[in-house]
Amino acid sequence: MEEPTLSNNEIETIRTRVSALQKAKGYTRARIALDAGLPNSTFSQFMSNKYEGDIERPARALKKYLQNHAENEALTKKIGQESQFVKTTISERITHVLRYCLVAGDMGAVMGVPGMGKSETAVEFVRQNTHAHPVSYITSGLG
């Protein structure tokens, strides 16, 4: 399916947004051209409104670049705000035990080799469940 033709206003908006991004982030023209997949000369001519080829080709490349940049920025902010906890099959099993203990008011034990995520899962469980409280626990191996 062919994309609709970009209007002159849309092309000018792309130029304006790229210029604003370049100033805000301190990016060089060479970096933006490379990231957008354009030759430096094409990018430079497009930005100065002197490109004599198919104007939509660099405009579409830069439009996609702007979209990707915005998505990457949003993801970078989101990653910085959210927990770095990654669910695994083992962490789901541990969470099941912790949830049982919380609901039943009972005690439970989780044992396993170091590095399997016991402590991280417990910390994440407490973070997500306001009625759960951290307790001291024994971390030494059985001897």
C-alpha positions as protocol buffer text, in pm:
chain_id: "A"
residue {
  index: 1
  type: MET
  ca { x: 0 y: 0 z: 0 }
}
residue {
  index: 2
  type: GLU
  ca { x: 143 y: 332 z: -106 }
}
residue {
  index: 3
  type: GLU
  ca { x: 171 y: 607 z: 152 }
}
residue {
  index: 4
  type: PRO
  ca { x: -14 y: 934 z: 88 }
}
residue {
  index: 5
  type: THR
  ca { x: 185 y: 1225 z: -49 }
}
residue {
  index: 6
  type: LEU
  ca { x: 330 y: 1459 z: 214 }
}
residue {
  index: 7
  type: SER
  ca { x: 209 y: 1815 z: 187 }
}
residue {
  index: 8
  type: ASN
  ca { x: 448 y: 2111 z: 182 }
}
residue {
  index: 9
  type: ASN
  ca { x: 329 y: 2197 z: 533 }
}
residue {
  index: 10
  type: GLU
  ca { x: 411 y: 1844 z: 657 }
}
residue {
  index: 11
  type: ILE
  ca { x: 756 y: 1861 z: 500 }
}
residue {
  index: 12
  type: GLU
  ca { x: 821 y: 2200 z: 659 }
}
residue {
  index: 13
  type: THR
  ca { x: 701 y: 2066 z: 995 }
}
residue {
  index: 14
  type: ILE
  ca { x: 951 y: 1780 z: 964 }
}
residue {
  index: 15
  type: ARG
  ca { x: 1231 y: 2030 z: 899 }
}
residue {
  index: 16
  type: THR
  ca { x: 1123 y: 2239 z: 1198 }
}
residue {
  index: 17
  type: ARG
  ca { x: 1102 y: 1938 z: 1430 }
}
residue {
  index: 18
  type: VAL
  ca { x: 1442 y: 1805 z: 1320 }
}
residue {
  index: 19
  type: SER
  ca { x: 1601 y: 2149 z: 1373 }
}
residue {
  index: 20
  type: ALA
  ca { x: 1441 y: 2179 z: 1718 }
}
residue {
  index: 21
  type: LEU
  ca { x: 1561 y: 1832 z: 1814 }
}
residue {
  index: 22
  type: GLN
  ca { x: 1911 y: 1908 z: 1686 }
}
residue {
  index: 23
  type: LYS
  ca { x: 1930 y: 2222 z: 1899 }
}
residue {
  index: 24
  type: ALA
  ca { x: 1772 y: 2067 z: 2208 }
}
residue {
  index: 25
  type: LYS
  ca { x: 1995 y: 1760 z: 2209 }
}
residue {
  index: 26
  type: GLY
  ca { x: 2307 y: 1912 z: 2057 }
}
residue {
  index: 27
  type: TYR
  ca { x: 2311 y: 1653 z: 1779 }
}
residue {
  index: 28
  type: THR
  ca { x: 2530 y: 1711 z: 1477 }
}
residue {
  index: 29
  type: ARG
  ca { x: 2384 y: 1703 z: 1127 }
}
residue {
  index: 30
  type: ALA
  ca { x: 2607 y: 1406 z: 1053 }
}
residue {
  index: 31
  type: ARG
  ca { x: 2462 y: 1211 z: 1345 }
}
residue {
  index: 32
  type: ILE
  ca { x: 2102 y: 1279 z: 1245 }
}
residue {
  index: 33
  type: ALA
  ca { x: 2174 y: 1194 z: 881 }
}
residue {
  index: 34
  type: LEU
  ca { x: 2339 y: 867 z: 983 }
}
residue {
  index: 35
  type: ASP
  ca { x: 2059 y: 775 z: 1225 }
}
residue {
  index: 36
  type: ALA
  ca { x: 1796 y: 856 z: 961 }
}
residue {
  index: 37
  type: GLY
  ca { x: 1980 y: 653 z: 698 }
}
residue {
  index: 38
  type: LEU
  ca { x: 2049 y: 950 z: 472 }
}
residue {
  index: 39
  type: PRO
  ca { x: 2369 y: 1069 z: 307 }
}
residue {
  index: 40
  type: ASN
  ca { x: 2501 y: 1389 z: 470 }
}
residue {
  index: 41
  type: SER
  ca { x: 2460 y: 1582 z: 145 }
}
residue {
  index: 42
  type: THR
  ca { x: 2095 y: 1476 z: 106 }
}
residue {
  index: 43
  type: PHE
  ca { x: 2020 y: 1568 z: 465 }
}
residue {
  index: 44
  type: SER
  ca { x: 2192 y: 1904 z: 435 }
}
residue {
  index: 45
  type: GLN
  ca { x: 2017 y: 1989 z: 109 }
}
residue {
  index: 46
  type: PHE
  ca { x: 1679 y: 1879 z: 249 }
}
residue {
  index: 47
  type: MET
  ca { x: 1721 y: 2088 z: 563 }
}
residue {
  index: 48
  type: SER
  ca { x: 1818 y: 2398 z: 362 }
}
residue {
  index: 49
  type: ASN
  ca { x: 1526 y: 2340 z: 121 }
}
residue {
  index: 50
  type: LYS
  ca { x: 1765 y: 2289 z: -172 }
}
residue {
  index: 51
  type: TYR
  ca { x: 1712 y: 1920 z: -238 }
}
residue {
  index: 52
  type: GLU
  ca { x: 1626 y: 1866 z: -605 }
}
residue {
  index: 53
  type: GLY
  ca { x: 1546 y: 1495 z: -594 }
}
residue {
  index: 54
  type: ASP
  ca { x: 1232 y: 1323 z: -470 }
}
residue {
  index: 55
  type: ILE
  ca { x: 1170 y: 1541 z: -163 }
}
residue {
  index: 56
  type: GLU
  ca { x: 949 y: 1277 z: -3 }
}
residue {
  index: 57
  type: ARG
  ca { x: 1230 y: 1023 z: 32 }
}
residue {
  index: 58
  type: PRO
  ca { x: 1435 y: 1225 z: 285 }
}
residue {
  index: 59
  type: ALA
  ca { x: 1116 y: 1368 z: 438 }
}
residue {
  index: 60
  type: ARG
  ca { x: 981 y: 1018 z: 509 }
}
residue {
  index: 61
  type: ALA
  ca { x: 1318 y: 901 z: 642 }
}
residue {
  index: 62
  type: LEU
  ca { x: 1331 y: 1197 z: 880 }
}
residue {
  index: 63
  type: LYS
  ca { x: 967 y: 1156 z: 981 }
}
residue {
  index: 64
  type: LYS
  ca { x: 1044 y: 795 z: 1076 }
}
residue {
  index: 65
  type: TYR
  ca { x: 1361 y: 910 z: 1255 }
}
residue {
  index: 66
  type: LEU
  ca { x: 1156 y: 1157 z: 1462 }
}
residue {
  index: 67
  type: GLN
  ca { x: 902 y: 887 z: 1550 }
}
residue {
  index: 68
  type: ASN
  ca { x: 1176 y: 642 z: 1651 }
}
residue {
  index: 69
  type: HIS
  ca { x: 1354 y: 908 z: 1853 }
}
residue {
  index: 70
  type: ALA
  ca { x: 1034 y: 994 z: 2043 }
}
residue {
  index: 71
  type: GLU
  ca { x: 964 y: 627 z: 2113 }
}
residue {
  index: 72
  type: ASN
  ca { x: 1320 y: 572 z: 2234 }
}
residue {
  index: 73
  type: GLU
  ca { x: 1302 y: 876 z: 2462 }
}
residue {
  index: 74
  type: ALA
  ca { x: 970 y: 759 z: 2608 }
}
residue {
  index: 75
  type: LEU
  ca { x: 1107 y: 411 z: 2670 }
}
residue {
  index: 76
  type: THR
  ca { x: 1422 y: 551 z: 2830 }
}
residue {
  index: 77
  type: LYS
  ca { x: 1211 y: 756 z: 3071 }
}
residue {
  index: 78
  type: LYS
  ca { x: 985 y: 461 z: 3144 }
}
residue {
  index: 79
  type: ILE
  ca { x: 1276 y: 228 z: 3215 }
}
residue {
  index: 80
  type: GLY
  ca { x: 1417 y: 481 z: 3459 }
}
residue {
  index: 81
  type: GLN
  ca { x: 1087 y: 503 z: 3648 }
}
residue {
  index: 82
  type: GLU
  ca { x: 986 y: 140 z: 3669 }
}
residue {
  index: 83
  type: SER
  ca { x: 1128 y: -151 z: 3857 }
}
residue {
  index: 84
  type: GLN
  ca { x: 1400 y: -348 z: 3684 }
}
residue {
  index: 85
  type: PHE
  ca { x: 1246 y: -672 z: 3814 }
}
residue {
  index: 86
  type: VAL
  ca { x: 1202 y: -941 z: 3548 }
}
residue {
  index: 87
  type: LYS
  ca { x: 948 y: -1218 z: 3604 }
}
residue {
  index: 88
  type: THR
  ca { x: 1074 y: -1570 z: 3554 }
}
residue {
  index: 89
  type: THR
  ca { x: 917 y: -1909 z: 3608 }
}
residue {
  index: 90
  type: ILE
  ca { x: 1102 y: -1938 z: 3938 }
}
residue {
  index: 91
  type: SER
  ca { x: 1000 y: -1590 z: 4055 }
}
residue {
  index: 92
  type: GLU
  ca { x: 635 y: -1677 z: 3980 }
}
residue {
  index: 93
  type: ARG
  ca { x: 665 y: -1988 z: 4199 }
}
residue {
  index: 94
  type: ILE
  ca { x: 821 y: -1784 z: 4478 }
}
residue {
  index: 95
  type: THR
  ca { x: 550 y: -1520 z: 4442 }
}
residue {
  index: 96
  type: HIS
  ca { x: 286 y: -1794 z: 4475 }
}
residue {
  index: 97
  type: VAL
  ca { x: 437 y: -1903 z: 4809 }
}
residue {
  index: 98
  type: LEU
  ca { x: 458 y: -1541 z: 4930 }
}
residue {
  index: 99
  type: ARG
  ca { x: 99 y: -1471 z: 4827 }
}
residue {
  index: 100
  type: TYR
  ca { x: -20 y: -1782 z: 5012 }
}
residue {
  index: 101
  type: CYS
  ca { x: 164 y: -1667 z: 5325 }
}
residue {
  index: 102
  type: LEU
  ca { x: 14 y: -1319 z: 5298 }
}
residue {
  index: 103
  type: VAL
  ca { x: -344 y: -1440 z: 5246 }
}
residue {
  index: 104
  type: ALA
  ca { x: -333 y: -1732 z: 5495 }
}
residue {
  index: 105
  type: GLY
  ca { x: -136 y: -1544 z: 5760 }
}
residue {
  index: 106
  type: ASP
  ca { x: 101 y: -1837 z: 5761 }
}
residue {
  index: 107
  type: MET
  ca { x: 471 y: -1895 z: 5720 }
}
residue {
  index: 108
  type: GLY
  ca { x: 646 y: -2048 z: 5425 }
}
residue {
  index: 109
  type: ALA
  ca { x: 995 y: -2136 z: 5317 }
}
residue {
  index: 110
  type: VAL
  ca { x: 1169 y: -2090 z: 4987 }
}
residue {
  index: 111
  type: MET
  ca { x: 1502 y: -2257 z: 4941 }
}
residue {
  index: 112
  type: GLY
  ca { x: 1733 y: -2269 z: 4644 }
}
residue {
  index: 113
  type: VAL
  ca { x: 2079 y: -2202 z: 4518 }
}
residue {
  index: 114
  type: PRO
  ca { x: 2217 y: -1848 z: 4533 }
}
residue {
  index: 115
  type: GLY
  ca { x: 2132 y: -1627 z: 4237 }
}
residue {
  index: 116
  type: MET
  ca { x: 1794 y: -1774 z: 4148 }
}
residue {
  index: 117
  type: GLY
  ca { x: 1607 y: -1457 z: 4248 }
}
residue {
  index: 118
  type: LYS
  ca { x: 1466 y: -1539 z: 4591 }
}
residue {
  index: 119
  type: SER
  ca { x: 1558 y: -1207 z: 4752 }
}
residue {
  index: 120
  type: GLU
  ca { x: 1474 y: -995 z: 4447 }
}
residue {
  index: 121
  type: THR
  ca { x: 1134 y: -1162 z: 4417 }
}
residue {
  index: 122
  type: ALA
  ca { x: 1063 y: -1099 z: 4786 }
}
residue {
  index: 123
  type: VAL
  ca { x: 1161 y: -733 z: 4753 }
}
residue {
  index: 124
  type: GLU
  ca { x: 939 y: -694 z: 4446 }
}
residue {
  index: 125
  type: PHE
  ca { x: 651 y: -871 z: 4622 }
}
residue {
  index: 126
  type: VAL
  ca { x: 670 y: -630 z: 4916 }
}
residue {
  index: 127
  type: ARG
  ca { x: 691 y: -334 z: 4675 }
}
residue {
  index: 128
  type: GLN
  ca { x: 373 y: -444 z: 4497 }
}
residue {
  index: 129
  type: ASN
  ca { x: 171 y: -554 z: 4800 }
}
residue {
  index: 130
  type: THR
  ca { x: 102 y: -285 z: 5056 }
}
residue {
  index: 131
  type: HIS
  ca { x: -1 y: -537 z: 5323 }
}
residue {
  index: 132
  type: ALA
  ca { x: 320 y: -736 z: 5293 }
}
residue {
  index: 133
  type: HIS
  ca { x: 601 y: -640 z: 5525 }
}
residue {
  index: 134
  type: PRO
  ca { x: 966 y: -730 z: 5491 }
}
residue {
  index: 135
  type: VAL
  ca { x: 1099 y: -961 z: 5757 }
}
residue {
  index: 136
  type: SER
  ca { x: 1443 y: -1083 z: 5846 }
}
residue {
  index: 137
  type: TYR
  ca { x: 1531 y: -1412 z: 5695 }
}
residue {
  index: 138
  type: ILE
  ca { x: 1817 y: -1658 z: 5709 }
}
residue {
  index: 139
  type: THR
  ca { x: 2031 y: -1654 z: 5396 }
}
residue {
  index: 140
  type: SER
  ca { x: 2298 y: -1902 z: 5495 }
}
residue {
  index: 141
  type: GLY
  ca { x: 2303 y: -2249 z: 5345 }
}
residue {
  index: 142
  type: LEU
  ca { x: 2215 y: -2561 z: 5533 }
}
residue {
  index: 143
  type: GLY
  ca { x: 2515 y: -2724 z: 5686 }
}
